[in-house]
Amino acid sequence: MRVYTSIIFWMRAIACLSVVMIHTITTTFYKYDMPNEGYLLRLVQLLILYATPMFVFISEFLLAKQYKTKVKEGFIKQKILTLGIPYIIINLGLAYVYGHPHNFKDYLESVEFMMFHGGTLTYFIIIIVQFYALHILFAKYLVRFNPFKIIIYSLIITTLFWGMRTFIDAPDSSLFHWLWEREGWMIFIGWLSYFFLGFYMGYHYEKLMANIQRYTLHILIGTFAVILITSINYLSGFLTLVDSKRVDTPIYVTMIILLFFLVSSYVKYVPRFFIFISNYSFSIYLIHYFFVHRLGALHDHPLLNIIFTFTLTVTFSVCIAYIFNLNKYGKYVVGGIGKVKYETFYQSYKNNLVD
């Protein structure tokens, strides 16, 4: 009987749904004047911006947990097929839908912007690919160092990178100016702390889960503190950008991830719904952007519009992913679907085979 890791289902599902909710709130702001609800909605949006960082964290966490300092045979070829091809196809589609090209030249320019300049949400795949490269090149050396120190150092580097983009004007030099543009999102420096966190938490997973409850109070207080600081930074006007590239995001996301692991150490059961969404999470992430901004106003009240837009976007994304994956090549178009069945998971859970 298979052993399952419950934290993966929770993180994939919640991160995926959070991404859809982030974009649902964004499109609702475009359609409604919300002087009263606006601040609260923006704050909610801000506090779920752990979503994309968590997605890239999961990629390295799983790799380190399953293969430690190595990767399986054929890993690179598999990832080229399952990540690279959907990256190209989804960007070709988004370039047409959102680029509004008037001719083929316009379309090619839109494709270039989407694919090579961080023009849309698919940039997270580029980050994941860089994480895989870092793992292949450096994992065998990283085990020699103190995990705590490396994670702290990487948090400082990541925070300084986003701080540089926030508080320092972009230089005139074309050699460095791109770091302040969308292209700067696509390099691993701004995501480095999530790589190291994923590697060490995956590599030392058993030891981590055996000891994490000893730090329950520390994690709860730390999480409350970063939520408070992030909220104050926004509400005070100090950091008004609602994005996952804020200077306070790295420490915030780190504490949220630790909170997920803490809760998972106490609660091993995962409801059917979250296993289902986890199976479809990659496809939902890729597909939802085709719908979320194009459904129009679905209700006069903005909050109900958010609920309807969110629900329909997730539903359409799941349906399209399911239809495409009826064909064995569909996973190369809209991303693959996980094959974990709730009944199988539940049997493992009943036999204490969920870690």
C-alpha positions as a printed NumPy array, in Angstrom:
array([[  0.   ,   0.   ,   0.   ],
       [  1.36 ,   3.394,  -0.987],
       [  2.526,   6.045,   1.482],
       [  1.126,   9.52 ,   0.755],
       [  2.416,  12.932,   1.822],
       [ -0.639,  14.918,   2.88 ],
       [  1.051,  18.329,   2.77 ],
       [  1.382,  18.076,  -1.018],
       [ -2.364,  17.794,  -1.559],
       [ -3.071,  20.736,   0.725],
       [ -0.414,  23.002,  -0.752],
       [ -1.129,  22.234,  -4.395],
       [ -4.872,  22.663,  -4.008],
       [ -4.825,  25.8  ,  -1.877],
       [ -2.04 ,  27.465,  -3.877],
       [ -3.885,  26.719,  -7.115],
       [ -7.228,  28.038,  -5.837],
       [ -5.468,  31.088,  -4.393],
       [ -4.002,  31.925,  -7.803],
       [ -7.475,  31.822,  -9.344],
       [ -8.875,  33.95 ,  -6.516],
       [ -6.078,  36.52 ,  -6.911],
       [ -6.92 ,  37.012, -10.578],
       [-10.655,  36.933,  -9.849],
       [-10.272,  39.823,  -7.413],
       [ -8.092,  41.696,  -9.914],
       [-10.658,  41.429, -12.7  ],
       [-13.444,  42.46 , -10.304],
       [-11.562,  45.661,  -9.497],
       [-11.511,  46.449, -13.214],
       [-15.296,  46.135, -13.424],
       [-16.567,  47.772, -10.232],
       [-16.069,  50.91 ,  -8.213],
       [-15.509,  49.65 ,  -4.653],
       [-14.54 ,  52.496,  -2.32 ],
       [-15.608,  50.621,   0.821],
       [-14.803,  46.981,   0.072],
       [-11.68 ,  47.872,  -1.907],
       [ -9.142,  47.952,   0.904],
       [-10.417,  44.745,   2.467],
       [-10.413,  42.894,  -0.851],
       [ -6.926,  44.116,  -1.676],
       [ -5.763,  42.956,   1.74 ],
       [ -7.283,  39.515,   1.176],
       [ -5.601,  39.413,  -2.211],
       [ -2.299,  40.432,  -0.671],
       [ -2.459,  37.73 ,   2.   ],
       [ -3.008,  34.926,  -0.53 ],
       [ -0.092,  36.003,  -2.707],
       [  1.899,  33.112,  -1.257],
       [  0.351,  31.094,  -4.115],
       [  2.985,  31.261,  -6.874],
       [  5.971,  31.125,  -4.479],
       [  4.374,  28.064,  -2.887],
       [  3.961,  26.424,  -6.284],
       [  7.644,  26.798,  -7.11 ],
       [  8.578,  25.708,  -3.575],
       [  6.609,  22.482,  -4.062],
       [  8.611,  21.611,  -7.186],
       [ 11.924,  21.591,  -5.309],
       [ 10.465,  20.106,  -2.129],
       [  9.158,  17.074,  -4.033],
       [ 12.4  ,  16.642,  -5.94 ],
       [ 14.514,  16.716,  -2.774],
       [ 12.118,  14.485,  -0.838],
       [ 11.913,  11.814,  -3.516],
       [ 15.41 ,  11.809,  -4.981],
       [ 17.527,  13.615,  -2.358],
       [ 20.604,  14.907,  -4.219],
       [ 19.897,  13.178,  -7.537],
       [ 17.16 ,  12.992, -10.159],
       [ 15.679,   9.915, -11.778],
       [ 16.822,   8.675, -15.167],
       [ 15.055,  10.505, -17.983],
       [ 14.07 ,  13.371, -15.682],
       [ 15.226,  16.149, -18.005],
       [ 13.455,  14.689, -21.041],
       [ 10.255,  14.233, -19.05 ],
       [ 10.256,  17.831, -17.819],
       [ 10.964,  19.193, -21.295],
       [  7.844,  17.39 , -22.489],
       [  5.525,  18.028, -19.533],
       [  6.613,  21.602, -18.761],
       [  8.257,  22.922, -21.909],
       [  5.576,  22.001, -24.432],
       [  2.634,  23.322, -22.351],
       [  4.666,  26.483, -21.713],
       [  4.926,  27.097, -25.444],
       [  1.335,  26.161, -26.31 ],
       [ -0.304,  28.109, -23.465],
       [  1.746,  31.192, -24.317],
       [  0.791,  30.895, -27.986],
       [ -2.839,  30.9  , -26.898],
       [ -2.537,  33.732, -24.387],
       [ -0.639,  35.833, -26.927],
       [ -3.677,  35.691, -29.185],
       [ -6.352,  36.094, -26.498],
       [ -4.741,  38.965, -24.607],
       [ -2.346,  40.382, -27.19 ],
       [ -5.209,  41.511, -29.471],
       [ -2.971,  41.249, -32.56 ],
       [ -4.103,  42.98 , -35.734],
       [ -1.749,  41.006, -37.943],
       [  0.796,  38.191, -37.796],
       [  3.638,  40.554, -36.895],
       [  1.654,  41.808, -33.896],
       [  0.992,  38.228, -32.887],
       [  4.676,  37.293, -33.002],
       [  5.523,  40.326, -30.869],
       [  2.856,  39.265, -28.385],
       [  4.257,  35.727, -28.314],
       [  7.735,  37.087, -27.668],
       [  6.447,  39.249, -24.811],
       [  4.551,  36.379, -23.209],
       [  7.244,  33.777, -23.638],
       [ 10.512,  35.635, -23.099],
       [  9.649,  38.766, -21.144],
       [  7.474,  37.468, -18.313],
       [  4.346,  38.812, -19.962],
       [  1.967,  36.424, -18.241],
       [  1.635,  33.968, -15.356],
       [  3.484,  31.144, -17.129],
       [  6.782,  32.641, -15.976],
       [  6.515,  30.349, -12.941],
       [  7.486,  27.439, -15.206],
       [ 10.758,  29.211, -16.02 ],
       [ 11.427,  29.531, -12.278],
       [ 10.719,  25.823, -11.757],
       [ 13.089,  24.867, -14.584],
       [ 15.821,  26.972, -12.982],
       [ 15.165,  25.23 ,  -9.659],
       [ 15.635,  21.866, -11.358],
       [ 18.917,  23.071, -12.848],
       [ 20.111,  24.332,  -9.452],
       [ 19.2  ,  20.993,  -7.891],
       [ 21.047,  18.972, -10.518],
       [ 24.139,  21.17 , -10.263],
       [ 24.386,  21.89 ,  -6.543],
       [ 22.254,  19.492,  -4.458],
       [ 25.151,  17.181,  -3.639],
       [ 27.085,  20.14 ,  -2.223],
       [ 24.208,  21.726,  -0.303],
       [ 23.922,  18.78 ,   2.093],
       [ 27.306,  19.744,   3.539],
       [ 26.069,  23.076,   4.864],
       [ 23.944,  24.119,   7.816],
       [ 20.362,  24.308,   6.461],
       [ 19.275,  27.019,   8.87 ],
       [ 22.14 ,  29.336,   7.934],
       [ 21.685,  28.807,   4.197],
       [ 17.949,  29.5  ,   4.408],
       [ 18.563,  32.687,   6.412],
       [ 21.216,  33.872,   3.939],
       [ 18.927,  33.129,   0.997],
       [ 16.064,  35.007,   2.666],
       [ 18.325,  38.031,   2.981],
       [ 19.41 ,  37.788,  -0.676],
       [ 15.838,  37.363,  -1.928],
       [ 14.563,  40.226,   0.223],
       [ 17.377,  42.507,  -0.918],
       [ 16.634,  41.685,  -4.552],
       [ 12.987,  42.726,  -4.286],
       [ 14.005,  45.661,  -2.108],
       [ 16.404,  46.804,  -4.819],
       [ 13.6  ,  46.761,  -7.368],
       [ 11.274,  48.598,  -4.979],
       [ 13.431,  51.332,  -3.502],
       [ 16.206,  51.9  ,  -6.05 ],
       [ 15.562,  53.436,  -9.454],
       [ 16.482,  51.322, -12.447],
       [ 19.86 ,  52.261, -13.932],
       [ 20.119,  53.641, -17.446],
       [ 22.543,  50.892, -18.4  ],
       [ 20.844,  48.286, -20.591],
       [ 23.133,  45.709, -18.997],
       [ 21.22 ,  45.89 , -15.694],
       [ 17.997,  47.757, -16.481],
       [ 16.166,  44.528, -17.34 ],
       [ 16.434,  43.416, -13.703],
       [ 13.844,  46.072, -12.841],
       [ 11.511,  44.983, -15.645],
       [  9.358,  41.876, -16.048],
       [ 12.409,  39.904, -17.123],
       [ 13.7  ,  40.324, -13.576],
       [ 10.801,  38.185, -12.355],
       [ 12.071,  35.287, -14.401],
       [ 15.489,  34.771, -12.826],
       [ 15.977,  32.608,  -9.765],
       [ 17.545,  35.278,  -7.535],
       [ 14.171,  36.652,  -6.477],
       [ 12.971,  33.128,  -5.676],
       [ 16.161,  31.716,  -4.191],
       [ 14.871,  31.366,  -0.63 ],
       [ 12.032,  29.116,  -1.833],
       [ 14.558,  26.864,  -3.566],
       [ 16.684,  26.395,  -0.459],
       [ 13.625,  26.05 ,   1.756],
       [ 12.209,  23.415,  -0.59 ],
       [ 15.492,  21.536,  -0.816],
       [ 16.222,  21.329,   2.884],
       [ 12.624,  20.662,   3.944],
       [ 12.399,  17.899,   1.36 ],
       [ 15.799,  16.395,   2.09 ],
       [ 15.21 ,  16.393,   5.858],
       [ 11.452,  15.801,   5.667],
       [ 11.237,  12.942,   8.168],
       [ 13.358,  14.778,  10.721],
       [ 11.392,  17.989,  10.132],
       [  8.011,  16.373,  10.709],
       [  9.258,  14.515,  13.773],
       [ 10.287,  17.777,  15.427],
       [  8.089,  20.543,  14.02 ],
       [  5.432,  20.333,  16.744],
       [  8.045,  21.372,  19.287],
       [  8.022,  24.76 ,  17.551],
       [  4.256,  25.164,  17.345],
       [  4.168,  28.364,  19.387],
       [  7.13 ,  29.859,  17.507],
       [  5.507,  29.205,  14.129],
       [  2.113,  30.529,  15.207],
       [  3.587,  33.716,  16.668],
       [  5.88 ,  34.157,  13.655],
       [  3.009,  33.694,  11.213],
       [  0.823,  36.158,  13.09 ],
       [  3.7  ,  38.651,  13.141],
       [  4.38 ,  38.489,   9.39 ],
       [  0.655,  38.751,   8.595],
       [  0.464,  41.83 ,  10.802],
       [  3.6  ,  43.411,   9.322],
       [  2.522,  42.716,   5.737],
       [ -0.919,  44.178,   6.425],
       [  0.501,  47.287,   8.1  ],
       [  2.966,  47.802,   5.25 ],
       [  0.048,  47.877,   2.824],
       [ -2.553,  49.777,   4.843],
       [ -0.04 ,  52.444,   5.887],
       [  0.901,  53.09 ,   2.263],
       [  4.521,  52.014,   2.784],
       [  4.218,  49.139,   0.297],
       [  1.135,  49.527,  -1.878],
       [  2.129,  46.987,  -4.539],
       [ -0.162,  43.951,  -4.359],
       [  2.136,  41.379,  -5.859],
       [  4.263,  38.378,  -4.888],
       [  7.396,  40.401,  -5.654],
       [  7.228,  42.604,  -2.562],
       [ 10.137,  43.094,  -0.2  ],
       [  8.145,  41.552,   2.67 ],
       [  6.983,  38.522,   0.673],
       [  9.934,  36.114,   1.219],
       [  9.643,  36.002,   5.014],
       [  5.837,  36.042,   4.788],
       [  5.75 ,  33.067,   2.41 ],
       [  8.323,  31.209,   4.511],
       [  6.148,  31.454,   7.611],
       [  3.015,  30.46 ,   5.679],
       [  4.821,  27.366,   4.368],
       [  5.951,  26.467,   7.891],
       [  2.359,  26.898,   9.055],
       [  1.166,  24.472,   6.374],
       [  3.701,  21.883,   7.521],
       [  2.784,  22.421,  11.148],
       [ -0.923,  21.88 ,  10.483],
       [ -0.104,  18.845,   8.348],
       [  1.843,  17.316,  11.241],
       [ -1.351,  17.373,  13.303],
       [ -3.904,  16.611,  10.563],
       [ -3.075,  13.777,   8.159],
       [ -6.522,  13.442,   6.608],
       [ -7.194,  15.271,   3.34 ],
       [-10.816,  15.731,   2.138],
       [-11.844,  14.411,  -1.269],
       [-12.257,  17.925,  -2.703],
       [ -8.65 ,  18.915,  -2.023],
       [ -7.281,  15.707,  -3.518],
       [ -9.404,  16.359,  -6.603],
       [ -8.185,  19.955,  -6.964],
       [ -4.602,  18.854,  -6.291],
       [ -4.846,  16.415,  -9.199],
       [ -5.952,  19.236, -11.505],
       [ -3.826,  22.002,  -9.97 ],
       [ -1.226,  22.378, -12.729],
       [ -3.869,  22.434, -15.458],
       [ -6.034,  24.907, -13.537],
       [ -3.011,  27.164, -13.145],
       [ -2.33 ,  27.074, -16.892],
       [ -5.895,  27.242, -18.205],
       [ -7.739,  29.595, -15.852],
       [ -6.211,  32.765, -17.307],
       [ -8.095,  32.191, -20.556],
       [-11.375,  32.703, -18.678],
       [-10.942,  34.702, -15.513],
       [-10.685,  38.119, -17.202],
       [-13.175,  37.365, -19.978],
       [-16.332,  36.226, -18.21 ],
       [-17.712,  39.734, -17.858],
       [-19.726,  41.022, -14.913],
       [-21.745,  38.089, -13.589],
       [-23.581,  39.965, -10.836],
       [-24.255,  43.557,  -9.819],
       [-22.62 ,  43.031,  -6.429],
       [-18.815,  42.718,  -6.619],
       [-18.556,  40.073,  -3.888],
       [-21.07 ,  37.823,  -5.627],
       [-19.281,  38.48 ,  -8.898],
       [-16.089,  37.197,  -7.272],
       [-17.835,  34.015,  -6.128],
       [-19.406,  33.354,  -9.545],
       [-16.268,  34.201, -11.532],
       [-14.081,  32.063,  -9.279],
       [-16.43 ,  29.078,  -9.424],
       [-16.936,  29.191, -13.185],
       [-13.232,  29.699, -13.885],
       [-12.233,  26.672, -11.821],
       [-15.057,  24.589, -13.319],
       [-14.205,  25.481, -16.927],
       [-10.505,  24.828, -16.305],
       [-11.174,  21.398, -14.806],
       [-13.532,  20.437, -17.646],
       [-11.079,  21.469, -20.351],
       [ -8.21 ,  19.695, -18.598],
       [-10.322,  16.552, -18.324],
       [-11.355,  16.627, -21.995],
       [ -7.813,  17.208, -23.258],
       [ -6.391,  14.484, -21.021],
       [ -8.778,  11.919, -22.486],
       [ -6.146,  11.853, -25.228],
       [ -2.691,  10.654, -24.187],
       [ -1.12 ,  13.76 , -25.719],
       [ -3.426,  16.185, -23.929],
       [ -1.044,  16.59 , -21.007],
       [  1.44 ,  18.218, -23.375],
       [ -1.12 ,  20.898, -24.198],
       [ -2.85 ,  21.85 , -20.937],
       [ -0.753,  20.008, -18.369],
       [ -1.201,  16.566, -16.912],
       [ -3.755,  15.425, -14.344],
       [ -2.731,  13.646, -11.15 ],
       [ -3.964,  10.096, -10.757],
       [ -4.421,   9.926,  -6.979],
       [ -7.806,   8.438,  -6.1  ],
       [ -9.469,   9.457,  -2.876],
       [-10.413,   5.847,  -2.06 ],
       [ -6.779,   4.736,  -2.368],
       [ -5.597,   7.645,  -0.244],
       [ -8.249,   6.909,   2.374],
       [ -7.139,   3.286,   2.672],
       [ -3.575,   4.464,   3.258],
       [ -4.849,   6.972,   5.799],
       [ -6.752,   4.275,   7.705],
       [ -3.562,   2.207,   7.816],
       [ -1.436,   5.137,   9.063],
       [  0.426,   5.348,   5.768],
       [  0.089,   9.123,   5.361],
       [  3.146,  11.05 ,   6.507]])
